[in-house]
Amino acid sequence: MVQIRAFVESDFEQVQSIYLQGIKTGNATFEKRVKSWPEWDEAMLKECRLVAELNGKLVGWAALSSVSNRAVYAGVAEVSIYISSSAKRMGVGTSLLLELIELSEVAGLWSLQAGIFPENEASLHIHKKCGFTVLGTRDRLGKMNGIWRDVTLLERRSQVEGIEV
């Protein structure tokens, strides 16, 4: 059974390894290299970092990053979620994302967004299953290995945070 827990710094090497697997698929990120600890630590919101363990082994991670430093966007964050190839189709992604959503609301966030390559059908499925809606496709958003790539933009609006009138 998958266990979700808070990320601790000693998890970072395994987080890097899982992220590198995502990079190698060519359908998880535009990035070409894993971030160093200081880069990753600076980019990810400290209160919204999770890992998933299966049979005592770290098999996935999820974290949120701010979309802007402008005060008006203080409650909006971008989702990063990566699952080890050894744990695909085992419910790890869904478990992680649902827990991340709860954590985001405790942190006062009202909107989560995700940018996913259309070819990454598993990630699109998990996000939709967890209440994200497709806003549209950003055509030819960036080049990867000389090829233009589209990115599907999804959003989940909290039903608890940011609803006051």
C-alpha positions in Angstrom: 0.0 0.0 0.0 1.3 3.4 -0.9 2.3 5.7 2.0 2.3 9.5 1.5 4.4 11.6 3.8 6.1 15.0 4.0 9.3 15.4 2.0 12.5 15.7 4.0 15.9 16.8 2.7 17.3 13.3 2.8 14.8 12.3 0.2 16.2 14.6 -2.4 18.6 12.2 -4.1 15.7 9.8 -4.8 13.5 12.7 -5.9 16.3 13.7 -8.4 16.4 10.2 -9.7 12.7 10.0 -10.3 12.8 13.4 -11.9 15.6 12.2 -14.2 13.4 9.3 -15.3 10.7 11.9 -16.2 13.2 13.9 -18.2 14.3 10.8 -20.1 10.7 10.1 -21.2 10.7 13.3 -23.2 7.0 13.8 -22.2 7.3 15.1 -18.6 9.2 18.4 -18.8 11.1 20.8 -21.0 14.0 20.6 -18.6 17.1 18.8 -19.7 18.8 18.4 -16.3 17.9 17.8 -12.7 18.0 20.7 -10.3 20.6 21.0 -7.6 19.3 20.9 -4.0 19.5 24.7 -3.6 17.7 25.3 -6.9 14.9 22.8 -6.0 14.6 24.0 -2.4 14.3 27.6 -3.6 11.7 26.7 -6.3 9.3 24.5 -4.3 7.0 25.8 -1.6 8.3 24.4 1.7 4.8 23.6 3.0 3.7 21.7 -0.1 6.2 18.9 -0.7 5.3 15.2 -0.5 6.8 11.8 -1.3 5.2 8.5 -1.8 6.6 5.2 -0.5 5.7 1.7 -1.6 7.1 -1.2 0.4 9.6 1.2 2.0 10.9 2.6 -1.3 10.4 6.1 -2.5 8.4 5.9 -5.7 7.1 9.3 -6.3 7.0 12.9 -5.3 4.8 16.0 -5.7 5.4 19.6 -4.9 4.0 23.1 -5.6 5.8 26.2 -6.9 4.6 29.7 -7.0 3.5 31.0 -10.4 4.3 34.6 -9.6 5.8 36.8 -6.9 3.0 39.3 -7.3 0.7 39.5 -4.2 -2.4 39.0 -6.3 -1.3 35.5 -7.3 -0.2 34.4 -3.8 -2.8 31.6 -3.7 -1.9 30.2 -7.1 0.6 27.4 -7.5 1.9 25.1 -10.2 1.9 21.3 -9.7 5.0 19.1 -10.2 4.3 15.4 -9.8 6.6 12.5 -10.8 6.2 8.8 -10.4 9.0 6.2 -10.7 8.7 3.9 -13.7 8.6 1.0 -11.2 5.3 2.3 -9.7 3.2 3.3 -12.8 -0.5 2.3 -12.8 -0.5 1.6 -9.0 -2.4 4.6 -7.8 0.6 6.4 -6.6 0.0 9.5 -8.7 -3.6 9.8 -7.7 -2.8 9.4 -4.0 0.0 12.0 -4.2 -2.1 14.5 -6.0 -5.1 14.2 -3.7 -2.9 14.7 -0.7 -1.1 17.6 -2.4 -4.5 19.2 -3.0 -5.4 18.9 0.7 -2.1 20.3 1.7 -2.5 23.2 -0.7 -5.8 24.2 0.9 -4.3 24.1 4.4 -1.6 26.4 3.1 -4.3 28.9 1.8 -3.9 28.2 -1.9 -7.0 28.6 -4.0 -5.9 27.6 -7.5 -3.6 24.9 -8.7 -2.4 24.7 -12.3 -0.6 22.2 -14.3 1.1 22.3 -17.8 1.2 18.8 -19.3 2.4 17.6 -22.7 -0.7 16.2 -24.5 1.2 13.0 -25.1 1.4 12.4 -21.4 -2.0 10.8 -21.2 -1.4 9.2 -17.8 -0.7 12.6 -16.2 -3.7 14.2 -17.9 -5.9 11.4 -16.7 -4.7 11.7 -13.0 -5.2 15.4 -13.0 -8.7 15.2 -14.4 -9.6 12.4 -12.0 -8.5 14.7 -9.1 -10.7 17.6 -10.2 -8.6 19.5 -12.7 -10.2 20.9 -15.8 -8.6 21.5 -19.1 -8.4 25.2 -19.9 -6.9 24.7 -23.3 -3.7 23.9 -25.2 -0.9 26.3 -25.6 0.3 25.6 -29.1 4.0 25.5 -29.8 4.8 26.7 -26.3 8.5 25.7 -26.5 11.0 23.7 -28.4 12.4 20.4 -27.2 15.3 18.9 -29.2 14.4 21.3 -32.1 10.7 20.3 -32.2 7.9 22.6 -31.1 5.8 21.1 -28.3 2.3 21.9 -27.2 1.3 22.1 -23.5 -2.2 21.4 -22.2 -3.1 23.8 -19.4 -5.2 22.5 -16.5 -6.6 24.2 -13.4 -8.2 23.1 -10.2 -10.1 25.7 -8.2 -10.4 25.1 -4.5 -13.9 24.7 -3.1 -12.7 25.8 0.4 -10.1 28.5 -0.2 -10.7 31.8 -2.0 -14.4 31.4 -2.2 -15.5 34.3 0.0 -17.6 36.9 -1.8 
